[in-house]
């Protein structure tokens, strides 16, 4: 679940001396004020919007809007906390890291897939969208694990799964958890696919990965 929201902030940045207030019609003390909004995701990844500086009357709270660049050029440091200004950078960095590792994983998986397709061996585990093999599948996505039983000259015999998932992650978890060894995970009769059929399935991107 994503937790997100926003909160408005007002900061008093100090006295600007006294001047005539057109609203009060008197000499009044003025202060430099900053109003801004902080948006957040999970209260950690933050960014600032709606930033506005103003010279505000201490009494009536009215005043003039000021140009942010002109004001900030005279400030020694930003009055907005660092976490509120740069929290979004941590999220961007996290997304970049995930993307890099995802790309590396995809590259490694693709390399293994091509290598194992060229020289299949008994025991290889194909994580595949089995819906591509069926004429009338129950769902568009039916990921399961096909285990190579035997390799012949023009075809490969697989142990066919009895359990399917809407995504490859469920099938991969079964491999990691050792569920393939459980009774009834595979059907008794083998599934025989010709080399041409396997090439077609691969061309349709139905083979997610091959593990050895």
C-alpha positions in Angstrom: 0.0 0.0 0.0 1.3 3.4 -1.0 1.0 6.1 1.7 1.1 9.6 0.3 -0.1 13.1 1.1 0.8 16.7 1.5 1.1 19.4 4.2 1.3 23.1 4.1 4.0 25.0 6.0 4.6 28.6 6.9 8.0 29.9 8.1 8.8 33.3 9.6 12.2 34.3 8.3 12.6 37.4 10.4 11.8 41.1 10.7 11.8 43.3 7.6 11.6 46.5 9.7 8.6 48.8 9.9 6.7 50.4 7.1 3.3 51.8 6.2 0.7 49.1 5.9 -2.0 50.1 3.3 -4.5 47.8 5.0 -4.0 48.9 8.6 -3.2 52.5 7.3 -0.6 52.7 10.0 3.1 52.1 10.5 3.5 48.4 11.2 6.3 45.9 11.6 6.7 43.6 8.6 8.2 40.1 8.5 9.6 38.0 5.6 7.4 34.9 5.4 7.6 31.7 3.3 4.6 29.5 2.5 5.2 26.2 0.8 3.7 22.7 0.5 5.5 19.4 1.0 4.2 16.3 -0.7 5.4 12.9 0.5 5.3 9.2 -0.2 5.6 7.1 2.9 6.6 10.2 4.8 10.2 9.8 3.6 10.3 10.7 -0.1 9.4 14.4 -0.2 9.3 17.3 -2.6 8.2 20.9 -2.4 5.6 22.7 -4.4 3.8 26.0 -4.2 6.7 28.0 -2.7 5.9 31.7 -2.2 7.7 34.4 -0.3 6.1 37.5 1.0 6.6 40.7 3.1 3.7 40.4 5.6 2.3 42.8 8.1 2.6 41.6 11.7 -0.9 42.8 12.6 -3.2 42.2 9.6 -1.1 39.4 8.0 -1.4 41.1 4.6 1.5 42.1 2.4 3.2 41.8 -0.9 4.4 38.7 -2.8 8.1 38.6 -3.5 10.2 37.0 -6.2 11.6 33.7 -4.9 14.9 34.0 -6.8 15.5 37.5 -5.6 14.8 36.6 -2.0 16.8 33.4 -2.0 19.8 35.1 -3.6 20.1 37.1 -0.3 19.7 34.1 2.0 22.7 32.3 3.4 20.9 28.9 3.2 17.5 27.6 2.2 14.8 28.0 4.9 13.2 24.7 3.8 14.6 21.6 5.5 17.0 19.5 3.4 14.8 16.4 3.7 11.8 18.2 2.4 13.7 19.6 -0.6 15.7 16.5 -1.5 13.7 13.5 -0.2 12.5 12.8 -3.8 16.2 12.2 -4.8 16.3 9.2 -2.5 13.3 7.8 -4.3 14.8 8.6 -7.7 18.0 6.9 -6.6 16.1 3.8 -5.4 14.2 3.6 -8.6 17.5 3.9 -10.6 19.1 1.1 -8.5 16.1 -1.2 -9.0 16.2 -0.4 -12.8 19.9 -1.2 -13.0 19.6 -4.5 -11.1 16.5 -5.4 -13.2 18.3 -4.8 -16.4 21.3 -6.9 -15.2 18.9 -9.7 -14.2 17.1 -9.5 -17.6 20.4 -9.7 -19.4 21.6 -12.6 -17.4 18.3 -14.4 -17.8 18.3 -13.8 -21.5 21.9 -15.1 -21.9 21.0 -18.3 -19.9 17.9 -18.8 -21.9 19.6 -18.7 -25.2 22.4 -21.0 -24.1 20.1 -23.6 -22.6 17.8 -23.5 -25.6 20.7 -24.3 -27.8 21.8 -27.3 -25.7 19.0 -28.6 -23.5 19.6 -31.1 -20.8 17.4 -33.3 -18.7 16.4 -31.5 -15.5 16.3 -28.0 -17.1 13.4 -26.0 -15.7 11.4 -23.8 -18.1 9.4 -21.0 -16.5 6.8 -20.5 -19.2 3.4 -19.0 -20.0 1.7 -22.3 -20.7 -1.3 -20.5 -22.2 0.7 -20.3 -25.4 0.5 -24.1 -25.7 -3.3 -24.3 -25.3 -6.0 -23.8 -27.9 -8.5 -22.5 -25.4 -6.6 -21.5 -22.2 -8.5 -20.5 -19.1 -6.5 -17.3 -18.9 -4.2 -15.3 -21.1 -1.4 -15.8 -18.5 -0.8 -19.2 -17.1 2.8 -19.4 -15.9 4.1 -22.8 -14.8 7.3 -24.8 -14.6 8.1 -27.4 -17.3 10.9 -29.7 -16.4 12.9 -31.5 -19.1 12.4 -35.2 -18.8 14.3 -36.3 -21.9 16.0 -34.7 -24.9 15.5 -36.3 -28.3 16.9 -35.4 -31.7 13.8 -33.5 -32.9 11.8 -33.0 -29.7 12.0 -32.6 -26.0 9.9 -34.4 -23.4 8.7 -32.3 -20.4 7.1 -33.0 -17.1 4.1 -30.8 -17.4 2.9 -28.7 -14.4 -0.5 -29.0 -12.6 -0.1 -25.6 -11.0 -0.3 -22.2 -12.8 0.1 -18.6 -11.9 -0.8 -15.2 -13.4 2.8 -14.2 -13.3 6.3 -15.7 -13.5 7.1 -14.9 -9.9 4.8 -17.6 -8.6 6.5 -20.3 -10.7 9.9 -19.0 -9.7 9.0 -19.2 -6.1 7.9 -22.9 -6.5 11.4 -23.6 -7.9 13.1 -21.8 -5.0 10.9 -23.5 -2.4 11.5 -27.0 -3.8 7.9 -27.6 -4.5 8.7 -29.3 -7.8 9.6 -32.4 -5.8 6.1 -32.6 -4.2 3.8 -35.4 -5.4 1.3 -34.3 -7.9 3.2 -31.2 -8.9 3.7 -32.6 -12.4 1.3 -34.7 -14.5 2.1 -38.4 -15.0 2.2 -38.2 -18.8 5.0 -36.2 -20.5 4.4 -33.2 -22.7 6.3 -33.5 -26.0 7.3 -30.4 -27.9 9.2 -30.4 -31.2 12.2 -28.1 -31.6 10.1 -26.0 -34.0 7.3 -25.6 -31.4 9.9 -24.5 -28.8 11.3 -22.0 -31.3 7.8 -20.6 -31.9 7.1 -20.3 -28.2 10.5 -18.6 -27.7 9.8 -16.2 -30.5 6.4 -15.3 -28.9 8.3 -14.5 -25.7 6.4 -17.1 -23.7 9.5 -18.6 -22.1 10.3 -16.3 -19.2 13.5 -18.1 -18.1 15.4 -21.4 -18.1 17.2 -22.6 -15.0 19.7 -25.4 -14.7 
